[in-house]
């Protein structure tokens, strides 16, 4: 192939290849074969109904931190406000975002604001993309145990084995008189 034919061919293929790259970003797979890896992004603190129920007016900052963890956002200009922000984007599940705000007055909780929070079980169910409903069996039945091969018995343990190698004599650690 000559250089005169190669340049127009490359010029025609370049826009087509770039167009293919842009279509990969908008779809979940390419020709039904290749599925690009998508990073699951989880940021912030998960705050559930059970945790929110434990927060009471008058609690100290340390008590709030024990229940909810360290806040994602603290601001030196609003030192009496802690923001707990949670976002998750997981393939096969709806993206979620929640904001929880704790206001303090004289280092005690004065206000707790949160939109509708899920229970722990609801949260786990919302991010479970497998939804198989099957729980794996983690124990063997008696029949399965009996079907296992019997391990070979060790012939001798290290404690029973005689020392091997030449006998060594070492000088005493202390001087004898």
Backbone as JSON Lines, residues from 0, in Angstrom:
{"i":0,"aa":"X","n":[0.86,-1.17,0.0],"ca":[0.0,0.0,0.0],"c":[0.9,1.23,0.0]}
{"i":1,"aa":"X","n":[0.55,2.19,-0.75],"ca":[1.37,3.39,-0.85],"c":[0.93,4.41,0.19]}
{"i":2,"aa":"X","n":[1.81,5.36,0.42],"ca":[1.5,6.41,1.4],"c":[0.34,7.28,0.95]}
{"i":3,"aa":"X","n":[0.11,7.39,-0.33],"ca":[-0.99,8.22,-0.83],"c":[-2.35,7.61,-0.48]}
{"i":4,"aa":"X","n":[-2.44,6.29,-0.39],"ca":[-3.7,5.64,-0.01],"c":[-3.85,5.5,1.5]}
{"i":5,"aa":"X","n":[-2.73,5.42,2.2],"ca":[-2.75,5.2,3.64],"c":[-3.3,6.41,4.4]}
{"i":6,"aa":"X","n":[-2.93,7.59,4.0],"ca":[-3.4,8.79,4.72],"c":[-4.91,8.97,4.65]}
{"i":7,"aa":"X","n":[-5.56,8.87,3.49],"ca":[-7.02,9.01,3.47],"c":[-7.73,7.9,4.26]}
{"i":8,"aa":"X","n":[-7.15,6.71,4.24],"ca":[-7.75,5.6,4.98],"c":[-7.69,5.87,6.49]}
{"i":9,"aa":"X","n":[-6.54,6.32,6.97],"ca":[-6.42,6.66,8.39],"c":[-7.32,7.85,8.76]}
{"i":10,"aa":"X","n":[-7.42,8.81,7.88],"ca":[-8.28,9.97,8.14],"c":[-9.74,9.54,8.25]}
{"i":11,"aa":"X","n":[-10.14,8.52,7.49],"ca":[-11.53,8.04,7.57],"c":[-11.77,7.19,8.79]}
{"i":12,"aa":"X","n":[-10.76,6.4,9.23],"ca":[-10.91,5.51,10.37],"c":[-10.85,6.24,11.71]}
{"i":13,"aa":"X","n":[-10.14,7.34,11.79],"ca":[-9.99,8.07,13.05],"c":[-11.33,8.54,13.62]}
{"i":14,"aa":"X","n":[-12.2,9.21,12.86],"ca":[-13.49,9.62,13.43],"c":[-14.36,8.43,13.82]}
{"i":15,"aa":"X","n":[-14.29,7.36,13.06],"ca":[-15.08,6.17,13.41],"c":[-14.62,5.56,14.73]}
{"i":16,"aa":"X","n":[-13.31,5.49,14.94],"ca":[-12.81,4.9,16.18],"c":[-13.12,5.8,17.37]}
{"i":17,"aa":"X","n":[-13.06,7.12,17.2],"ca":[-13.42,8.03,18.3],"c":[-14.91,7.95,18.59]}
{"i":18,"aa":"X","n":[-15.71,7.8,17.57],"ca":[-17.16,7.63,17.78],"c":[-17.46,6.36,18.53]}
{"i":19,"aa":"X","n":[-16.71,5.3,18.3],"ca":[-16.9,4.04,19.03],"c":[-16.57,4.22,20.49]}
{"i":20,"aa":"X","n":[-15.54,5.01,20.81],"ca":[-15.18,5.25,22.21],"c":[-16.29,6.0,22.94]}
{"i":21,"aa":"X","n":[-16.91,6.97,22.29],"ca":[-17.98,7.72,22.96],"c":[-19.2,6.84,23.17]}
{"i":22,"aa":"X","n":[-19.45,5.9,22.26],"ca":[-20.61,5.03,22.47],"c":[-20.36,4.05,23.59]}
{"i":23,"aa":"X","n":[-19.09,3.71,23.87],"ca":[-18.78,2.82,24.99],"c":[-19.14,3.48,26.32]}
{"i":24,"aa":"X","n":[-18.95,4.78,26.43],"ca":[-19.23,5.47,27.67],"c":[-20.72,5.55,27.96]}
{"i":25,"aa":"X","n":[-21.55,5.58,26.93],"ca":[-22.98,5.75,27.16],"c":[-23.72,4.44,27.34]}
{"i":26,"aa":"X","n":[-23.12,3.31,26.95],"ca":[-23.81,2.04,27.09],"c":[-23.09,1.18,28.11]}
{"i":27,"aa":"X","n":[-23.78,0.13,28.57],"ca":[-23.2,-0.76,29.57],"c":[-22.3,-1.81,28.96]}
{"i":28,"aa":"X","n":[-22.45,-2.09,27.66],"ca":[-21.56,-3.07,27.06],"c":[-21.31,-2.72,25.61]}
{"i":29,"aa":"X","n":[-20.32,-3.36,25.04],"ca":[-19.93,-3.12,23.66],"c":[-20.17,-4.41,22.88]}
{"i":30,"aa":"X","n":[-21.09,-4.34,21.94],"ca":[-21.47,-5.49,21.12],"c":[-21.97,-6.67,21.96]}
{"i":31,"aa":"X","n":[-22.46,-6.39,23.16],"ca":[-22.99,-7.44,24.02],"c":[-21.92,-8.35,24.58]}
{"i":32,"aa":"X","n":[-20.65,-8.0,24.4],"ca":[-19.57,-8.88,24.82],"c":[-18.75,-8.25,25.94]}
{"i":33,"aa":"X","n":[-18.28,-7.05,25.73],"ca":[-17.38,-6.4,26.67],"c":[-18.17,-5.45,27.56]}
{"i":34,"aa":"X","n":[-18.04,-5.64,28.86],"ca":[-18.68,-4.74,29.82],"c":[-17.58,-3.99,30.55]}
{"i":35,"aa":"X","n":[-17.53,-2.67,30.42],"ca":[-16.47,-1.92,31.1],"c":[-16.67,-1.95,32.61]}
{"i":36,"aa":"X","n":[-15.58,-1.91,33.33],"ca":[-15.62,-1.9,34.79],"c":[-16.05,-0.53,35.27]}
{"i":37,"aa":"X","n":[-17.0,-0.5,36.15],"ca":[-17.45,0.76,36.75],"c":[-17.15,0.7,38.24]}
{"i":38,"aa":"X","n":[-16.49,1.71,38.73],"ca":[-16.11,1.78,40.13],"c":[-17.35,2.06,40.98]}
{"i":39,"aa":"X","n":[-17.51,1.29,42.04],"ca":[-18.58,1.57,42.99],"c":[-18.08,2.64,43.94]}
{"i":40,"aa":"X","n":[-18.81,3.73,44.01],"ca":[-18.37,4.87,44.81],"c":[-19.24,4.95,46.06]}
{"i":41,"aa":"X","n":[-18.6,4.83,47.21],"ca":[-19.28,4.98,48.5],"c":[-18.53,6.05,49.25]}
{"i":42,"aa":"X","n":[-19.25,7.09,49.66],"ca":[-18.62,8.18,50.4],"c":[-19.47,8.52,51.61]}
{"i":43,"aa":"X","n":[-18.78,8.82,52.69],"ca":[-19.47,9.33,53.87],"c":[-19.86,8.27,54.86]}
{"i":44,"aa":"X","n":[-20.77,8.65,55.75],"ca":[-21.21,7.8,56.84],"c":[-22.63,7.33,56.58]}
{"i":45,"aa":"X","n":[-22.86,6.04,56.73],"ca":[-24.22,5.52,56.66],"c":[-24.87,5.82,58.0]}
{"i":46,"aa":"X","n":[-25.97,6.55,57.98],"ca":[-26.73,6.83,59.2],"c":[-28.09,6.18,59.02]}
{"i":47,"aa":"X","n":[-28.47,5.31,59.94],"ca":[-29.73,4.58,59.85],"c":[-30.72,5.09,60.89]}
{"i":48,"aa":"X","n":[-31.96,4.62,60.77],"ca":[-32.99,5.0,61.75],"c":[-32.57,4.63,63.16]}
{"i":49,"aa":"X","n":[-31.97,3.45,63.29],"ca":[-31.56,2.97,64.61],"c":[-30.52,3.89,65.23]}
{"i":50,"aa":"X","n":[-29.59,4.38,64.43],"ca":[-28.57,5.31,64.94],"c":[-29.2,6.66,65.27]}
{"i":51,"aa":"X","n":[-30.07,7.14,64.4],"ca":[-30.7,8.44,64.61],"c":[-31.54,8.44,65.89]}
{"i":52,"aa":"X","n":[-32.15,7.3,66.21],"ca":[-32.98,7.21,67.41],"c":[-32.14,7.36,68.68]}
{"i":53,"aa":"X","n":[-30.85,7.09,68.6],"ca":[-29.98,7.19,69.77],"c":[-29.52,8.62,70.06]}
{"i":54,"aa":"X","n":[-29.66,9.51,69.08],"ca":[-29.21,10.9,69.25],"c":[-30.3,11.69,69.97]}
{"i":55,"aa":"X","n":[-29.94,12.23,71.11],"ca":[-30.87,12.99,71.95],"c":[-30.3,14.37,72.23]}
{"i":56,"aa":"X","n":[-31.18,15.38,72.39],"ca":[-30.69,16.71,72.78],"c":[-29.93,16.62,74.1]}
{"i":57,"aa":"X","n":[-28.84,17.37,74.18],"ca":[-28.03,17.39,75.39],"c":[-26.84,16.44,75.35]}
{"i":58,"aa":"X","n":[-26.75,15.61,74.31],"ca":[-25.6,14.7,74.2],"c":[-24.35,15.5,73.87]}
{"i":59,"aa":"X","n":[-23.21,15.0,74.33],"ca":[-21.95,15.68,74.04],"c":[-21.47,15.31,72.64]}
{"i":60,"aa":"X","n":[-20.47,16.04,72.16],"ca":[-19.89,15.76,70.84],"c":[-19.29,14.35,70.81]}
{"i":61,"aa":"X","n":[-18.64,13.97,71.89],"ca":[-18.02,12.64,71.94],"c":[-19.09,11.54,71.86]}
{"i":62,"aa":"X","n":[-20.22,11.74,72.51],"ca":[-21.3,10.75,72.45],"c":[-21.88,10.64,71.04]}
{"i":63,"aa":"X","n":[-22.01,11.78,70.36],"ca":[-22.51,11.77,68.98],"c":[-21.5,11.06,68.09]}
{"i":64,"aa":"X","n":[-20.23,11.32,68.29],"ca":[-19.19,10.68,67.49],"c":[-19.18,9.17,67.73]}
{"i":65,"aa":"X","n":[-19.46,8.75,68.95],"ca":[-19.53,7.31,69.25],"c":[-20.67,6.64,68.49]}
{"i":66,"aa":"X","n":[-21.78,7.34,68.32],"ca":[-22.96,6.75,67.66],"c":[-22.86,6.85,66.14]}
{"i":67,"aa":"X","n":[-22.52,8.03,65.62],"ca":[-22.56,8.27,64.18],"c":[-21.2,8.22,63.5]}
{"i":68,"aa":"X","n":[-20.14,8.23,64.27],"ca":[-18.8,8.3,63.68],"c":[-18.39,9.75,63.49]}
{"i":69,"aa":"X","n":[-17.21,9.94,62.94],"ca":[-16.73,11.3,62.68],"c":[-17.51,11.91,61.53]}
{"i":70,"aa":"X","n":[-17.86,13.19,61.64],"ca":[-18.63,13.81,60.56],"c":[-17.79,13.94,59.29]}
{"i":71,"aa":"X","n":[-18.44,13.87,58.16],"ca":[-17.75,14.03,56.89],"c":[-17.35,15.49,56.7]}
{"i":72,"aa":"X","n":[-18.21,16.41,57.14],"ca":[-17.93,17.84,56.96],"c":[-17.98,18.56,58.29]}
{"i":73,"aa":"X","n":[-16.91,19.26,58.57],"ca":[-16.89,20.21,59.69],"c":[-16.33,21.5,59.11]}
{"i":74,"aa":"X","n":[-16.78,22.6,59.64],"ca":[-16.42,23.9,59.08],"c":[-15.95,24.8,60.22]}
{"i":75,"aa":"X","n":[-14.79,25.42,60.04],"ca":[-14.28,26.29,61.1],"c":[-15.16,27.52,61.28]}
{"i":76,"aa":"X","n":[-15.9,27.89,60.23],"ca":[-16.78,29.05,60.33],"c":[-18.11,28.7,60.98]}
{"i":77,"aa":"X","n":[-18.45,27.41,60.99],"ca":[-19.67,26.93,61.65],"c":[-19.27,25.77,62.56]}
{"i":78,"aa":"X","n":[-18.53,26.09,63.61],"ca":[-17.97,25.07,64.49],"c":[-19.04,24.28,65.23]}
{"i":79,"aa":"X","n":[-20.25,24.83,65.34],"ca":[-21.32,24.15,66.06],"c":[-22.2,23.32,65.13]}
{"i":80,"aa":"X","n":[-21.71,22.99,63.95],"ca":[-22.51,22.22,62.99],"c":[-21.66,21.07,62.44]}
{"i":81,"aa":"X","n":[-22.22,19.87,62.52],"ca":[-21.6,18.7,61.91],"c":[-22.53,18.18,60.82]}
{"i":82,"aa":"X","n":[-21.96,17.9,59.66],"ca":[-22.74,17.35,58.56],"c":[-22.26,15.94,58.24]}
{"i":83,"aa":"X","n":[-23.21,15.02,58.2],"ca":[-22.95,13.65,57.8],"c":[-23.6,13.47,56.43]}
{"i":84,"aa":"X","n":[-22.77,13.3,55.43],"ca":[-23.25,13.15,54.06],"c":[-22.91,11.74,53.61]}
{"i":85,"aa":"X","n":[-23.86,11.08,52.97],"ca":[-23.63,9.73,52.48],"c":[-24.09,9.64,51.04]}
{"i":86,"aa":"X","n":[-23.23,9.14,50.17],"ca":[-23.62,8.87,48.78],"c":[-23.09,7.5,48.39]}
{"i":87,"aa":"X","n":[-23.87,6.82,47.56],"ca":[-23.44,5.53,47.04],"c":[-23.95,5.4,45.62]}
{"i":88,"aa":"X","n":[-23.06,4.96,44.74],"ca":[-23.43,4.62,43.36],"c":[-22.91,3.22,43.13]}
{"i":89,"aa":"X","n":[-23.84,2.3,42.97],"ca":[-23.48,0.91,42.78],"c":[-24.19,0.37,41.57]}
{"i":90,"aa":"X","n":[-23.47,-0.35,40.75],"ca":[-24.05,-0.88,39.53],"c":[-25.2,-1.81,39.85]}
{"i":91,"aa":"X","n":[-26.32,-1.59,39.2],"ca":[-27.49,-2.42,39.41],"c":[-28.4,-1.93,40.53]}
{"i":92,"aa":"X","n":[-27.99,-0.88,41.24],"ca":[-28.8,-0.33,42.33],"c":[-28.98,1.17,42.08]}
{"i":93,"aa":"X","n":[-30.06,1.7,42.61],"ca":[-30.33,3.13,42.47],"c":[-29.31,3.93,43.29]}
{"i":94,"aa":"X","n":[-28.79,5.04,42.74],"ca":[-27.88,5.88,43.54],"c":[-28.62,6.46,44.74]}
{"i":95,"aa":"X","n":[-27.92,6.61,45.83],"ca":[-28.53,7.14,47.05],"c":[-27.69,8.29,47.58]}
{"i":96,"aa":"X","n":[-28.38,9.27,48.18],"ca":[-27.7,10.36,48.85],"c":[-28.53,10.78,50.05]}
{"i":97,"aa":"X","n":[-27.87,10.93,51.18],"ca":[-28.56,11.37,52.4],"c":[-27.7,12.4,53.11]}
{"i":98,"aa":"X","n":[-28.38,13.36,53.73],"ca":[-27.7,14.39,54.51],"c":[-28.28,14.4,55.91]}
{"i":99,"aa":"X","n":[-27.39,14.42,56.89],"ca":[-27.79,14.5,58.29],"c":[-27.0,15.65,58.89]}
{"i":100,"aa":"X","n":[-27.69,16.49,59.66],"ca":[-27.04,17.64,60.27],"c":[-27.26,17.61,61.78]}
{"i":101,"aa":"X","n":[-26.19,17.84,62.51],"ca":[-26.26,17.93,63.97],"c":[-25.78,19.31,64.36]}
{"i":102,"aa":"X","n":[-26.6,20.03,65.09],"ca":[-26.22,21.35,65.59],"c":[-25.93,21.26,67.09]}
{"i":103,"aa":"X","n":[-24.91,21.95,67.51],"ca":[-24.52,21.96,68.92],"c":[-24.66,23.37,69.47]}
{"i":104,"aa":"X","n":[-24.97,23.43,70.75],"ca":[-24.98,24.69,71.46],"c":[-24.27,24.42,72.78]}
{"i":105,"aa":"X","n":[-23.16,25.11,73.01],"ca":[-22.31,24.9,74.18],"c":[-21.87,23.43,74.27]}
{"i":106,"aa":"X","n":[-21.44,22.88,73.14],"ca":[-20.95,21.51,73.0],"c":[-21.95,20.43,73.37]}
{"i":107,"aa":"X","n":[-23.23,20.76,73.3],"ca":[-24.31,19.78,73.52],"c":[-25.24,19.81,72.31]}
{"i":108,"aa":"X","n":[-25.82,18.67,71.96],"ca":[-26.72,18.6,70.82],"c":[-27.93,19.48,71.08]}
{"i":109,"aa":"X","n":[-28.2,20.39,70.13],"ca":[-29.39,21.22,70.25],"c":[-30.42,20.86,69.17]}
{"i":110,"aa":"X","n":[-29.93,20.33,68.03],"ca":[-30.85,20.02,66.94],"c":[-30.26,18.89,66.1]}
{"i":111,"aa":"X","n":[-31.13,17.99,65.66],"ca":[-30.75,16.89,64.78],"c":[-31.71,16.9,63.61]}
{"i":112,"aa":"X","n":[-31.17,17.08,62.39],"ca":[-32.01,17.12,61.19],"c":[-31.59,16.03,60.22]}
{"i":113,"aa":"X","n":[-32.58,15.28,59.74],"ca":[-32.32,14.25,58.73],"c":[-33.59,14.01,57.96]}
{"i":114,"aa":"X","n":[-33.44,13.76,56.68],"ca":[-34.58,13.34,55.86],"c":[-34.91,11.91,56.25]}
{"i":115,"aa":"X","n":[-35.81,11.29,55.56],"ca":[-36.2,9.91,55.85],"c":[-34.98,9.0,55.77]}
{"i":116,"aa":"X","n":[-34.67,8.35,56.88],"ca":[-33.53,7.44,56.93],"c":[-34.02,6.0,56.87]}
{"i":117,"aa":"X","n":[-33.27,5.13,56.21],"ca":[-33.67,3.72,56.15],"c":[-33.24,2.98,57.42]}
{"i":118,"aa":"X","n":[-33.91,1.88,57.69],"ca":[-33.43,1.01,58.76],"c":[-32.2,0.28,58.24]}
{"i":119,"aa":"X","n":[-31.47,-0.37,59.13],"ca":[-30.28,-1.09,58.68],"c":[-30.63,-2.16,57.66]}
{"i":120,"aa":"X","n":[-31.71,-2.89,57.92],"ca":[-32.12,-3.95,56.99],"c":[-32.53,-3.38,55.64]}
{"i":121,"aa":"X","n":[-33.28,-2.27,55.65],"ca":[-33.69,-1.64,54.38],"c":[-32.47,-1.15,53.59]}
{"i":122,"aa":"X","n":[-31.48,-0.59,54.3],"ca":[-30.29,-0.11,53.62],"c":[-29.54,-1.27,52.96]}
{"i":123,"aa":"X","n":[-29.35,-2.35,53.7],"ca":[-28.64,-3.51,53.13],"c":[-29.4,-4.06,51.94]}
{"i":124,"aa":"X","n":[-30.73,-4.15,52.04],"ca":[-31.52,-4.64,50.91],"c":[-31.44,-3.71,49.71]}
{"i":125,"aa":"X","n":[-31.3,-2.41,49.94],"ca":[-31.26,-1.47,48.82],"c":[-29.95,-1.53,48.05]}
{"i":126,"aa":"X","n":[-28.88,-1.97,48.69],"ca":[-27.6,-2.05,47.98],"c":[-27.26,-3.47,47.56]}
{"i":127,"aa":"X","n":[-28.09,-4.44,47.93],"ca":[-27.85,-5.84,47.55],"c":[-28.3,-6.02,46.12]}
{"i":128,"aa":"X","n":[-27.34,-6.04,45.2],"ca":[-27.69,-6.16,43.79],"c":[-27.86,-7.61,43.37]}
{"i":129,"aa":"X","n":[-27.36,-8.54,44.17],"ca":[-27.49,-9.96,43.8],"c":[-28.93,-10.42,43.98]}
{"i":130,"aa":"X","n":[-29.53,-10.11,45.11],"ca":[-30.92,-10.46,45.42],"c":[-31.26,-11.89,45.04]}
{"i":131,"aa":"X","n":[-30.36,-12.8,45.38],"ca":[-30.59,-14.19,45.04],"c":[-31.58,-14.83,46.0]}
{"i":132,"aa":"X","n":[-31.6,-14.34,47.22],"ca":[-32.5,-14.92,48.21],"c":[-31.96,-16.21,48.79]}
{"i":133,"aa":"X","n":[-30.86,-16.7,48.24],"ca":[-30.29,-17.93,48.76],"c":[-29.19,-17.59,49.75]}
{"i":134,"aa":"X","n":[-29.22,-18.25,50.88],"ca":[-28.19,-18.08,51.88],"c":[-27.25,-19.28,51.76]}
{"i":135,"aa":"X","n":[-25.96,-19.05,51.63],"ca":[-25.06,-20.19,51.48],"c":[-25.0,-21.01,52.77]}
{"i":136,"aa":"X","n":[-24.92,-22.32,52.61],"ca":[-24.81,-23.21,53.75],"c":[-23.36,-23.22,54.19]}
{"i":137,"aa":"X","n":[-23.13,-22.95,55.46],"ca":[-21.77,-22.84,55.96],"c":[-21.35,-24.04,56.81]}
{"i":138,"aa":"X","n":[-22.22,-25.03,56.97],"ca":[-21.9,-26.22,57.75],"c":[-22.14,-27.45,56.92]}
{"i":139,"aa":"X","n":[-21.32,-28.48,57.18],"ca":[-21.52,-29.76,56.5],"c":[-22.52,-30.6,57.28]}
{"i":140,"aa":"X","n":[-23.27,-31.38,56.55],"ca":[-24.18,-32.33,57.21],"c":[-23.37,-33.52,57.69]}
{"i":141,"aa":"X","n":[-23.97,-34.36,58.52],"ca":[-23.28,-35.56,59.01],"c":[-22.86,-36.46,57.85]}
{"i":142,"aa":"X","n":[-23.72,-36.58,56.84],"ca":[-23.4,-37.41,55.69],"c":[-22.21,-36.85,54.92]}
{"i":143,"aa":"X","n":[-22.14,-35.53,54.78],"ca":[-21.02,-34.91,54.08],"c":[-19.72,-35.08,54.86]}
{"i":144,"aa":"X","n":[-19.81,-35.02,56.18],"ca":[-18.61,-35.2,57.02],"c":[-18.1,-36.63,56.86]}
{"i":145,"aa":"X","n":[-19.02,-37.6,56.87],"ca":[-18.62,-39.01,56.73],"c":[-18.03,-39.28,55.35]}
{"i":146,"aa":"X","n":[-18.44,-38.51,54.33],"ca":[-17.94,-38.72,52.97],"c":[-16.55,-38.11,52.75]}
{"i":147,"aa":"X","n":[-16.09,-37.31,53.68],"ca":[-14.76,-36.71,53.55],"c":[-13.68,-37.77,53.67]}
{"i":148,"aa":"X","n":[-12.58,-37.62,52.92],"ca":[-11.49,-38.6,53.06],"c":[-10.81,-38.45,54.42]}
{"i":149,"aa":"X","n":[-10.38,-39.59,54.94],"ca":[-9.7,-39.6,56.23],"c":[-8.27,-39.13,56.01]}
{"i":150,"aa":"X","n":[-7.82,-38.13,56.77],"ca":[-6.45,-37.66,56.58],"c":[-5.45,-38.72,57.02]}
{"i":151,"aa":"X","n":[-4.31,-38.79,56.36],"ca":[-3.31,-39.8,56.76],"c":[-2.75,-39.46,58.13]}
{"i":152,"aa":"X","n":[-2.44,-40.53,58.88],"ca":[-1.89,-40.33,60.22],"c":[-0.41,-40.01,60.1]}
{"i":153,"aa":"X","n":[0.05,-39.04,60.85],"ca":[1.47,-38.71,60.79],"c":[2.28,-39.85,61.4]}
{"i":154,"aa":"X","n":[3.41,-40.15,60.79],"ca":[4.23,-41.26,61.28],"c":[4.98,-40.86,62.54]}
{"i":155,"aa":"X","n":[5.53,-39.7,62.56],"ca":[6.24,-39.24,63.75],"c":[6.14,-37.73,63.8]}
{"i":156,"aa":"X","n":[5.99,-37.23,65.0],"ca":[5.96,-35.78,65.14],"c":[7.37,-35.27,65.32]}
{"i":157,"aa":"X","n":[7.54,-33.99,65.21],"ca":[8.86,-33.4,65.37],"c":[9.42,-33.61,66.77]}
{"i":158,"aa":"X","n":[8.55,-33.64,67.77],"ca":[9.01,-33.84,69.14],"c":[9.56,-35.25,69.33]}
{"i":159,"aa":"X","n":[8.98,-36.23,68.61],"ca":[9.42,-37.61,68.75],"c":[10.67,-37.89,67.91]}
{"i":160,"aa":"X","n":[10.91,-37.12,66.91],"ca":[12.03,-37.39,66.01],"c":[13.35,-37.13,66.71]}
{"i":161,"aa":"X","n":[14.32,-37.97,66.42],"ca":[15.65,-37.8,67.0],"c":[16.33,-36.64,66.29]}
{"i":162,"aa":"X","n":[17.14,-35.89,67.02],"ca":[17.84,-34.79,66.38],"c":[18.78,-35.32,65.3]}
{"i":163,"aa":"X","n":[18.87,-34.59,64.24],"ca":[19.72,-34.99,63.13],"c":[20.87,-34.01,63.02]}
{"i":164,"aa":"X","n":[21.96,-34.47,62.42],"ca":[23.12,-33.61,62.23],"c":[24.18,-33.89,63.27]}
{"i":165,"aa":"X","n":[25.32,-33.3,63.12],"ca":[26.42,-33.58,64.06],"c":[26.14,-32.96,65.42]}
{"i":166,"aa":"X","n":[26.61,-33.64,66.45],"ca":[26.48,-33.11,67.81],"c":[27.48,-31.98,67.94]}
{"i":167,"aa":"X","n":[27.07,-30.91,68.54],"ca":[27.95,-29.75,68.68],"c":[28.23,-29.51,70.16]}
{"i":168,"aa":"X","n":[29.41,-29.06,70.43],"ca":[29.71,-28.68,71.8],"c":[30.06,-27.19,71.78]}
{"i":169,"aa":"X","n":[29.5,-26.49,72.67],"ca":[29.72,-25.06,72.75],"c":[30.5,-24.74,74.03]}
{"i":170,"aa":"X","n":[31.29,-23.7,74.01],"ca":[32.0,-23.32,75.25],"c":[31.0,-22.79,76.25]}
{"i":171,"aa":"X","n":[31.29,-22.92,77.54],"ca":[30.35,-22.42,78.55],"c":[30.19,-20.9,78.43]}
{"i":172,"aa":"X","n":[29.0,-20.42,78.81],"ca":[28.73,-18.99,78.73],"c":[29.44,-18.2,79.82]}
{"i":173,"aa":"X","n":[29.64,-18.84,80.95],"ca":[30.35,-18.18,82.06],"c":[31.66,-18.9,82.31]}
{"i":174,"aa":"X","n":[32.6,-18.13,82.81],"ca":[33.89,-18.72,83.13],"c":[33.79,-19.58,84.37]}
{"i":175,"aa":"X","n":[34.4,-20.68,84.3],"ca":[34.47,-21.52,85.52],"c":[35.83,-21.34,86.14]}
{"i":176,"aa":"X","n":[35.89,-21.33,87.46],"ca":[37.15,-21.08,88.14],"c":[37.83,-22.34,88.48]}
